[in-house]
Amino acid sequence: MFPNMDHKELPRALQHILERGRSTTVQAMPRRSFLKLTGTLGLAVGIFPDLAVAQSSEADEAAASLKPTEQPSAFVHIAHNGEVTVTINRLEFGQGVQTALPMILAEELDADWNLVRSQLGTNDIAYVDPLFGMHLTGGSNTIKNSFTQYRELGARVRAMLLAAATTRWNVEASTLRTEAGAVLASDGRKLGYGELAEAAMALPVPQKIALKDPKDFRIIGQPTRRLDAQAKSSGQQSFGIDFKLPGQLTAVVARPPVFGAKIATLDDSAARAVTG
């Protein structure tokens, strides 16, 4: 999703994010401002799969000081087979966010890109835009506003996986490294993320983490397949029009056959007799 470039060649907005960080304070927005903004940017609120792995009470206490948009359990699920599912806080309009955001998170996580999957988020507060504090997709804000957010999410999960490995092996964290979805020890031992995930996600969530130097990026900046391409090309992708709920009805606007036409008569008694 990013051209193959070094730090100084990145767009100025991303340079600023990398060098100084961005505030992720979720702020309330007056209703009038909300309506004005969504009228131009578009509101993305939907019904999608539930949040992933729940954390233990100890981990919940440690994570209490983090914002909902910073909670790893809301964004990352690692299966026993090592598959990493990243939840997206935007609507996929064909602009590629279902691939771009997982790339950013997987970079800091040191995930095996071949095992990375994506899913759309819900209307949970965790999935608001970290700067605007609302659910929206538009204005070319996805990468600009969530670049640091998704990097930090990946780095937090990586730190938790390392902590789980140090406990499993009884070694110092400084003797371990991560690569392609696995924790590696200096003596050659190896544990896949899937083997550590359950223990890792029950640990306290670190507040402060170290992010990679952009020169060490291995996923960001590299050409890759889109994660949603197969589902869309095979007809398996679900879109808004595909959702069906119990008792759901479909309303269609009856348009006049010619420009400027007006209704002569209308009998809406049958429609008004429908329950609800």
Secondary structure, 3 states (H helix, E strand, C coil): CCCCCCHHHCCHHHHHHHHHCCCCCCCCCCHHHHHHHHHHHCCCCCCCCCCCCCCCHHHHHHHCCCCHHHCHHHHEEECCCCCEEEEECCCCCCCCHHHHHHHHHHHHHCCCHHHEEEEECCCCHHHCCCCCCCCCCCCCCHHHHHHHHHHHHHHHHHHHHHHHHHHHHCCCHHHEEEECCEEEECCCCEEEHHHHHHHHCCCCCCCCCCCCCHHHCCCCCCCCCCCCHHHHHCCCCCCHHHCCCCCCCCCCCCCCCCCCCCCCCCCCHHHHCCCC
